[in-house]
Structure formats: structure tokens, C-alpha cells
Amino acid sequence: MTKGKETWAVGRRKTSVARVKLVDGTGKITINKKDIKEYIQTGEAKIEQILAPLETMKMRNKYDVYFNVKGGGVTGQVGALRHALARVLTKAISDAKPALKKEGFLTRDSRMVERKKYGLHKARRGTQFSKR
């Protein structure tokens, strides 16, 4: 990347959508205008999960990363953030795609909640059956 250039990408998981901006910098990571540790308070494992694409490329302190995420819960947002970060790294670094694809970071997890059908309580749960 050239100095001062920014790169954008979008990542998705379930109903969460994450937009990411990658800028040359010192390793500052912001989610919805908050520090990553302030936004993700459910544990260090989720933060490591988000930053896994940066760790794979060994670029942890080379870029500033600005995320904007909405929708879904914590796990869905973490998946969307990781997907967005992997996609922006493939745009920014020319030889990043094979390594990130091998780790599975570029694959969009397409699993969504199945819709509720009429005549049923939930998507597949029917009414209770009693012979008598």
C-alpha cells in the first residue's frame, strides 16, 4: 500500500454486516468508534479470532483498522469482522490471498436462520402429538 492510501471491504455472517477501512499506521484497531477491548468485552478469544487474518500475514502493527459493524449478536459480529478484515487484506496485499484462503478466512459462512413455516411453531417444530 502507498502511504496514506485507504482500502475498504465488507464482511458478513448471519445477519451481521461489517465494513472495514485499512490505513497505514501503528496497529490501532477501532470498532464503531470504540477501542476493540472496549467493544468486545466477552473475552480475549473473540479478539484473537477477529485479528487472526492479521496474525496470519504477520501485519499486526503495520496497519490501523477501523470497523463499522451492525446487526446480529456478538458471535455473528466477530465472524463478520474477521471476514471483512481478510477481504481487505487481499485487496491491500497482493500475495495475501493464498495464505488467507488456506486458513478459511475468505469463505463466507452462508448459514442463516431458517424461516418459520405456517402451521408450525418454529421452522421445523410442529405441534405436540398425543394419541389420546
C-alpha positions as CSV (number, residue, x, y, z in Angstrom):
1,M,0.0,0.0,0.0
2,T,1.1,3.5,-0.7
3,K,1.4,6.0,2.2
4,G,-1.9,7.5,3.3
5,K,-4.0,5.2,1.0
6,E,-7.0,3.5,2.5
7,T,-8.7,0.3,1.4
8,W,-12.3,-0.7,2.1
9,A,-14.1,-4.1,2.3
10,V,-17.3,-5.7,3.6
11,G,-17.7,-8.9,5.5
12,R,-20.9,-10.8,6.5
13,R,-22.0,-13.5,8.9
14,K,-25.7,-14.4,9.7
15,T,-27.4,-11.0,10.0
16,S,-24.2,-9.1,10.8
17,V,-22.6,-6.7,8.3
18,A,-19.1,-5.3,8.9
19,R,-17.4,-2.6,6.9
20,V,-13.7,-2.1,7.4
21,K,-11.2,0.6,6.4
22,L,-7.5,-0.3,6.4
23,V,-4.9,2.5,6.6
24,D,-1.1,2.5,7.1
25,G,-0.4,3.1,10.8
26,T,0.7,1.6,14.1
27,G,-1.8,-1.2,14.8
28,K,-4.7,0.8,16.3
29,I,-8.0,-1.2,16.0
30,T,-11.4,0.6,16.4
31,I,-14.9,-0.9,16.2
32,N,-17.8,1.5,16.0
33,K,-15.6,4.4,17.2
34,K,-14.5,2.4,20.3
35,D,-11.3,0.6,21.1
36,I,-11.6,-3.2,20.3
37,K,-11.2,-4.2,24.0
38,E,-13.9,-1.8,25.0
39,Y,-16.3,-3.0,22.3
40,I,-15.7,-6.8,22.6
41,Q,-15.9,-7.5,26.3
42,T,-16.7,-11.2,26.2
43,G,-13.1,-12.3,26.3
44,E,-9.7,-12.3,24.7
45,A,-10.5,-15.3,22.5
46,K,-13.0,-13.3,20.4
47,I,-10.5,-10.5,19.9
48,E,-7.9,-13.1,18.7
49,Q,-10.5,-14.6,16.4
50,I,-11.1,-11.2,14.8
51,L,-7.4,-10.4,14.4
52,A,-6.4,-13.9,13.1
53,P,-6.1,-12.7,9.4
54,L,-3.6,-10.0,10.6
55,E,-1.6,-12.6,12.6
56,T,-1.5,-15.0,9.7
57,M,0.0,-12.2,7.5
58,K,2.2,-11.0,10.4
59,M,1.0,-7.4,9.9
60,R,-0.4,-6.8,13.4
61,N,1.3,-3.4,14.0
62,K,1.6,-2.2,10.4
63,Y,-2.0,-1.0,9.7
64,D,-4.7,0.9,11.6
65,V,-8.0,-0.9,11.2
66,Y,-11.4,0.9,11.5
67,F,-14.5,-1.3,11.7
68,N,-18.2,-0.4,11.5
69,V,-20.5,-3.3,12.3
70,K,-24.2,-3.7,12.9
71,G,-26.8,-6.5,13.2
72,G,-26.7,-9.8,14.9
73,G,-25.1,-10.9,18.1
74,V,-21.5,-11.0,19.4
75,T,-20.5,-14.2,17.6
76,G,-22.1,-13.1,14.3
77,Q,-20.3,-9.8,14.5
78,V,-17.0,-11.4,15.3
79,G,-17.4,-13.6,12.2
80,A,-18.3,-10.6,10.0
81,L,-15.4,-8.6,11.3
82,R,-12.9,-11.5,10.6
83,H,-14.4,-11.9,7.1
84,A,-14.1,-8.2,6.4
85,L,-10.5,-8.0,7.6
86,A,-9.5,-10.9,5.5
87,R,-11.1,-9.4,2.4
88,V,-9.5,-6.0,2.9
89,L,-6.1,-7.6,3.4
90,T,-6.4,-9.4,0.0
91,K,-7.1,-6.0,-1.6
92,A,-4.2,-4.3,0.2
93,I,-1.5,-7.1,-0.1
94,S,-1.1,-8.7,-3.5
95,D,0.2,-12.1,-2.2
96,A,-2.2,-12.5,0.8
97,K,-5.0,-14.4,-0.9
98,P,-3.5,-17.9,-0.9
99,A,-2.5,-17.8,2.8
100,L,-5.8,-16.4,3.9
101,K,-7.8,-18.8,1.7
102,K,-5.9,-21.8,3.1
103,E,-6.8,-20.7,6.6
104,G,-10.5,-20.4,5.6
105,F,-10.8,-16.7,6.3
106,L,-12.2,-15.7,2.9
107,T,-15.1,-18.2,2.9
108,R,-18.4,-16.6,3.6
109,D,-20.3,-18.6,6.2
110,S,-23.7,-18.9,4.5
111,R,-25.6,-20.4,7.4
112,M,-28.6,-18.3,8.2
113,V,-31.7,-18.8,10.5
114,E,-34.3,-20.9,8.7
115,R,-37.6,-19.1,8.3
116,K,-40.7,-20.1,10.2
117,K,-43.3,-22.0,8.2
118,Y,-47.1,-21.7,8.7
119,G,-48.8,-24.4,10.6
120,L,-45.6,-25.0,12.7
121,H,-44.4,-23.4,16.0
122,K,-40.9,-22.8,14.6
123,A,-39.1,-23.6,11.4
124,R,-39.4,-27.3,11.9
125,R,-41.1,-27.8,15.3
126,G,-44.7,-28.9,14.9
127,T,-47.4,-29.3,17.4
128,Q,-47.2,-32.0,20.1
129,F,-48.9,-35.2,19.2
130,S,-51.0,-37.3,21.6
131,K,-52.7,-40.5,20.6
132,R,-55.4,-40.0,23.2
